[in-house]
């Protein structure tokens, strides 16, 4: 089989070849030399970003491409495997060997900081694409833990053990989470962080032992459009403080809140808001704000549901009722 001397071709020809090469091959090519890395960096690709999963002994980086988005759920896309070594190439990328569409960076307590940092930074520098989704499974991850980037669209944390306060604080305060933050792991009772850093659009705290750090102060600091909290110590007075802030505002972004408390919402009173503006509703109380925005509040002993109807007649086909 004949071999094409790629780097001896004119630049325009090289561009045409690289445009038709898959992402995995481009990463492999970038490791050859500084020149090859420069060529890959300027190549247009279908890559839209990366998904990252952190486990105790391995970090996975998945490439998400525009043409793979629709088939990702069924096929999983491409996968690449890269293993950590001290120095593999002149570009100092800490990986080698490739397989499918996920990069596996294997690490230990001694090298996790360098492995994650070098790997993620290398790929982001190579393709200049964002971190889309991050899945953090912190149980038994060697500390100190370094997440390796400053922003992502969505962050999901799940585990059976609480993270160290300083590490959870570092993630929440120093990583800009643009859309969704879901915490499904225990949180130490004495955990505190800068509430002003909680700027995500959607926030869920779901573990049996993670909702106790959500105080009234934390709740009122949230500017999320969607809030879902389990096992909180919030009560009717805390909810009313949040509700009243919305009711007397011109907030156009808030959509829905579901609170499940370990105490009770008994005593929650909406009479002062509903006596003139309430509508017949078998499952809750409808309340209209002065600007015409309609909301529904429905509560039981330990659950309160608060929804704002920006769309009065949403399509709920296929929806699941869970309260």
C-alpha positions as CSV (number, residue, x, y, z in Angstrom):
1,X,0.0,0.0,0.0
2,X,1.3,3.4,-0.9
3,X,2.0,6.0,1.8
4,X,1.1,9.7,1.5
5,X,4.0,11.9,2.7
6,X,1.5,14.2,4.5
7,X,3.9,16.8,5.7
8,X,5.6,17.2,2.3
9,X,2.3,18.2,0.7
10,X,1.4,21.9,0.2
11,X,-0.4,23.5,3.1
12,X,-3.8,23.7,1.4
13,X,-3.5,20.0,0.6
14,X,-2.7,19.2,4.2
15,X,-5.7,21.1,5.3
16,X,-8.0,19.1,3.0
17,X,-6.6,15.9,4.3
18,X,-6.9,16.9,8.0
19,X,-10.5,18.1,7.6
20,X,-11.5,14.5,6.6
21,X,-9.6,12.8,9.5
22,X,-11.5,11.7,12.5
23,X,-11.0,13.3,15.9
24,X,-9.0,10.3,17.4
25,X,-6.6,10.3,14.5
26,X,-6.1,14.1,14.9
27,X,-5.2,13.7,18.5
28,X,-2.7,10.9,17.6
29,X,-1.3,13.1,14.9
30,X,-0.8,16.0,17.2
31,X,1.5,14.0,19.4
32,X,4.1,13.5,16.7
33,X,5.7,16.9,16.7
34,X,5.1,20.6,17.5
35,X,4.4,21.3,13.8
36,X,1.8,18.5,13.7
37,X,0.1,19.9,16.8
38,X,0.0,23.4,15.2
39,X,-1.7,21.9,12.1
40,X,-4.3,20.0,14.1
41,X,-5.0,23.1,16.2
42,X,-6.0,25.1,13.0
43,X,-8.1,22.3,11.5
44,X,-11.9,22.6,11.4
45,X,-13.6,19.7,13.1
46,X,-17.1,18.6,14.1
47,X,-16.1,18.5,17.7
48,X,-18.4,20.5,20.0
49,X,-16.8,19.8,23.3
50,X,-15.8,17.2,25.9
51,X,-17.6,15.2,28.6
52,X,-15.4,14.2,31.6
53,X,-15.8,11.6,34.3
54,X,-13.6,11.5,37.4
55,X,-13.2,8.2,39.3
56,X,-10.8,7.2,42.1
57,X,-8.2,5.7,39.7
58,X,-9.2,6.9,36.2
59,X,-10.3,10.1,34.5
60,X,-12.4,9.6,31.3
61,X,-12.6,12.2,28.6
62,X,-15.2,11.7,25.8
63,X,-15.3,13.6,22.6
64,X,-18.7,15.0,21.6
65,X,-19.1,15.8,17.9
66,X,-22.1,17.4,16.1
67,X,-22.8,14.4,14.0
68,X,-22.5,12.1,17.0
69,X,-25.0,13.9,19.3
70,X,-28.1,12.2,18.0
71,X,-26.6,8.7,18.0
72,X,-24.7,9.1,21.3
73,X,-27.5,7.7,23.4
74,X,-27.6,4.4,21.5
75,X,-24.0,3.9,20.3
76,X,-21.9,5.9,22.7
77,X,-19.9,7.6,20.0
78,X,-16.1,7.2,19.5
79,X,-13.7,6.2,22.3
80,X,-10.0,6.8,22.9
81,X,-7.8,5.3,25.6
82,X,-4.7,7.1,26.9
83,X,-2.6,6.0,29.8
84,X,-0.5,8.3,32.0
85,X,3.3,8.3,31.8
86,X,5.8,10.9,32.8
87,X,6.6,12.1,29.4
88,X,5.4,10.6,26.1
89,X,6.1,13.3,23.5
90,X,7.5,16.7,23.0
91,X,4.1,18.2,23.6
92,X,4.1,16.7,27.1
93,X,0.7,15.1,26.6
94,X,0.4,12.6,29.5
95,X,-1.3,9.8,27.5
96,X,-0.6,7.1,25.0
97,X,-2.6,4.3,23.2
98,X,-6.0,5.0,21.7
99,X,-9.3,3.1,21.6
100,X,-12.8,4.2,20.6
101,X,-14.2,7.5,21.8
102,X,-13.1,7.8,25.5
103,X,-9.7,8.8,26.8
104,X,-8.8,6.9,30.0
105,X,-6.2,8.6,32.1
106,X,-5.1,6.1,34.8
107,X,-3.7,7.8,38.0
108,X,-2.8,7.2,41.6
109,X,-2.5,9.3,44.7
110,X,0.9,10.5,43.5
111,X,0.0,11.6,39.9
112,X,-3.6,12.5,39.8
113,X,-2.9,16.3,39.9
114,X,-0.5,16.2,37.0
115,X,-2.4,13.6,35.1
116,X,-5.8,15.4,35.1
117,X,-4.2,18.9,34.6
118,X,-2.0,18.0,31.7
119,X,-4.6,15.8,29.9
120,X,-7.5,18.2,30.1
121,X,-5.4,21.3,29.3
122,X,-3.8,19.6,26.4
123,X,-7.1,18.7,24.7
124,X,-8.7,22.0,25.4
125,X,-5.6,23.8,24.0
126,X,-5.6,21.5,21.0
127,X,-9.2,22.0,20.0
128,X,-10.3,25.1,21.9
129,X,-13.7,23.5,22.8
130,X,-15.7,23.8,26.0
131,X,-16.2,21.2,28.8
132,X,-19.9,20.2,28.3
133,X,-20.6,17.7,31.1
134,X,-18.6,16.7,34.1
135,X,-19.4,13.6,36.2
136,X,-17.6,13.5,39.5
137,X,-17.6,10.2,41.6
138,X,-15.3,11.3,44.5
139,X,-15.5,8.2,46.7
140,X,-11.9,7.2,47.5
141,X,-10.4,9.7,45.1
142,X,-6.8,10.5,46.3
143,X,-6.5,13.9,47.8
144,X,-5.6,16.7,47.2
145,X,-8.1,16.7,44.3
146,X,-7.6,18.9,41.3
147,X,-10.5,19.2,38.9
148,X,-8.3,20.6,36.1
149,X,-10.5,23.3,34.6
150,X,-12.4,26.5,35.5
151,X,-15.8,26.2,33.8
152,X,-18.2,23.7,32.4
153,X,-21.9,23.6,31.3
154,X,-23.2,20.8,33.6
155,X,-21.7,19.2,36.8
156,X,-23.0,16.0,38.4
157,X,-21.5,14.8,41.7
158,X,-22.5,11.4,43.1
159,X,-21.1,9.2,45.8
160,X,-21.7,7.4,49.1
161,X,-19.1,9.4,51.1
162,X,-18.9,13.1,51.8
163,X,-16.1,15.1,50.1
164,X,-13.7,17.0,52.2
165,X,-15.2,20.4,52.9
166,X,-12.2,22.2,51.2
167,X,-12.6,20.1,48.1
168,X,-16.3,20.6,47.7
169,X,-15.9,24.3,48.4
170,X,-13.1,24.5,45.8
171,X,-15.4,22.9,43.1
172,X,-18.5,25.1,43.9
173,X,-16.5,28.3,44.3
174,X,-13.9,28.0,41.6
175,X,-15.6,26.2,38.8
176,X,-18.1,28.3,36.8
177,X,-21.1,25.9,36.3
178,X,-23.1,27.6,33.6
179,X,-26.3,25.4,33.5
180,X,-26.8,22.5,35.8
181,X,-25.3,21.4,39.2
182,X,-26.6,18.2,40.8
183,X,-25.2,17.0,44.1
184,X,-26.1,13.5,45.0
185,X,-23.6,12.7,47.8
186,X,-23.5,13.3,51.6
187,X,-22.3,16.8,52.6
188,X,-20.7,17.4,56.0
189,X,-23.0,19.2,58.5
190,X,-20.5,22.0,59.0
191,X,-20.0,22.6,55.2
192,X,-20.1,26.3,54.1
193,X,-19.2,28.1,51.0
194,X,-19.5,31.5,49.3
195,X,-23.2,31.6,48.4
196,X,-22.5,34.2,45.7
197,X,-20.6,31.6,43.8
198,X,-23.8,29.5,43.3
199,X,-24.7,30.9,40.0
200,X,-26.0,27.8,38.1
201,X,-29.3,27.9,36.2
202,X,-30.5,24.6,37.7
203,X,-29.6,23.2,41.1
204,X,-30.5,19.8,42.7
205,X,-29.3,18.5,46.1
206,X,-30.7,15.0,46.4
207,X,-28.8,12.7,48.9
208,X,-30.2,11.7,52.2
209,X,-27.4,13.6,54.0
210,X,-26.7,16.5,51.7
211,X,-29.6,18.9,52.2
212,X,-28.8,20.1,55.7
213,X,-26.3,22.7,54.5
214,X,-29.1,24.4,52.5
215,X,-30.1,27.1,55.0
216,X,-32.5,29.9,54.4
217,X,-29.5,32.1,53.6
218,X,-28.4,29.7,51.0
219,X,-31.9,29.3,49.5
220,X,-32.3,33.0,49.2
221,X,-29.0,33.4,47.5
222,X,-29.9,31.0,44.7
223,X,-30.9,32.7,41.4
224,X,-31.7,29.4,39.7
225,X,-34.6,28.9,37.4
226,X,-35.0,25.3,38.7
227,X,-34.4,24.1,42.2
228,X,-34.9,20.6,43.5
229,X,-33.9,19.9,47.2
230,X,-34.3,16.7,49.2
231,X,-33.9,16.2,53.0
232,X,-33.6,19.9,53.8
233,X,-34.2,21.4,57.2
234,X,-36.1,24.3,55.5
235,X,-39.6,25.0,56.9
236,X,-42.7,26.9,55.9
237,X,-41.2,30.3,56.9
238,X,-38.1,29.6,54.8
239,X,-40.3,28.8,51.7
240,X,-42.5,31.9,52.3
241,X,-39.4,34.1,52.3
242,X,-38.4,32.7,48.9
243,X,-42.0,32.9,47.6
244,X,-42.5,36.5,48.7
245,X,-39.2,37.6,47.1
246,X,-40.5,36.2,43.8
247,X,-44.0,37.5,44.3
248,X,-42.9,41.1,44.9
249,X,-40.3,41.1,42.1
250,X,-40.4,41.2,38.3
251,X,-38.4,37.9,38.0
252,X,-39.0,36.4,34.5
253,X,-36.6,33.5,34.8
254,X,-37.7,31.3,37.7
255,X,-39.6,28.2,36.7
256,X,-40.0,25.5,39.3
257,X,-39.0,24.5,42.9
258,X,-39.5,21.2,44.7
259,X,-38.6,21.1,48.4
260,X,-38.6,17.9,50.4
261,X,-38.0,18.5,54.1
262,X,-37.0,16.3,57.0
263,X,-39.2,18.6,59.2
264,X,-42.6,19.7,58.0
265,X,-44.3,22.4,55.9
266,X,-47.4,22.3,58.1
267,X,-48.6,25.9,58.8
268,X,-47.7,27.1,55.3
269,X,-50.3,29.9,54.7
270,X,-51.0,31.5,51.3
271,X,-54.2,33.2,52.2
272,X,-52.8,36.7,52.0
273,X,-51.9,36.1,48.3
274,X,-54.7,33.9,47.1
275,X,-57.9,35.4,48.5
276,X,-58.3,37.7,45.5
277,X,-56.2,36.0,42.9
278,X,-56.7,32.3,43.4
279,X,-58.2,30.0,40.8
280,X,-59.9,26.7,41.1
281,X,-57.2,24.0,41.2
282,X,-57.7,20.5,42.6
283,X,-54.0,19.9,43.2
284,X,-52.8,23.3,44.5
285,X,-53.3,27.0,44.7
286,X,-53.0,29.2,41.6
287,X,-51.7,32.7,42.3
288,X,-51.4,35.6,39.8
289,X,-48.7,38.3,40.3
290,X,-49.6,41.9,39.5
291,X,-47.8,41.7,36.2
292,X,-50.1,38.7,35.2
293,X,-47.5,36.0,35.8
294,X,-49.3,32.9,37.1
295,X,-47.9,30.4,39.5
296,X,-49.1,27.3,41.4
297,X,-48.1,26.3,44.9
298,X,-49.0,22.7,46.1
299,X,-47.8,21.3,49.4
300,X,-48.1,18.3,51.6
301,X,-46.7,17.7,55.0
302,X,-43.1,17.3,53.9
303,X,-43.1,18.4,50.2
304,X,-43.8,21.8,48.6
305,X,-44.1,22.3,44.8
306,X,-43.8,25.9,43.4
307,X,-44.1,26.4,39.7
308,X,-44.3,29.5,37.5
309,X,-46.3,29.2,34.3
310,X,-44.4,31.1,31.7
311,X,-46.2,28.9,29.3
312,X,-49.8,28.6,30.4
313,X,-50.5,25.4,28.4
314,X,-47.2,23.4,28.3
315,X,-47.1,20.0,26.6
316,X,-46.9,17.4,29.4
317,X,-47.3,14.3,27.2
318,X,-44.9,11.7,28.6
319,X,-44.3,13.6,31.8
320,X,-43.9,11.7,35.1
321,X,-45.7,12.9,38.2
322,X,-43.3,12.3,41.2
323,X,-44.9,14.2,44.1
